Amino acid sequence: IIFCDICDFDALITKMTPKEFINLLDKIYSTFDQLCTIHGLQKIETVGKTYMAAGGIKEIEKDFDPIVLSKHHSVRTFELAMDM
């Protein structure tokens, strides 16, 4: 499981309009979703500034490319964190 918090979240809120901030979050979380697919991990949820994903979920992993799954889920989770 990986949890990713957005650094300086509270400061960002004060410097942007609500629309700008929503657009920023959408871009960030959409990128994280794409990275999850690349690394064979499953997005679990986003709550405010926190993004949660998990690897090693057998039911979900059946949908990923076997080449991606050739790495252990802990390695894929680490690589996701580095890409984030």
Summary of the structure (lengths in Angstrom):
residues: 84
radius of gyration: 14.2
end to end distance: 14.1
largest distance: 44.2
contacts: 203
relative contact order: 0.20
helix: 56%
strand: 18%
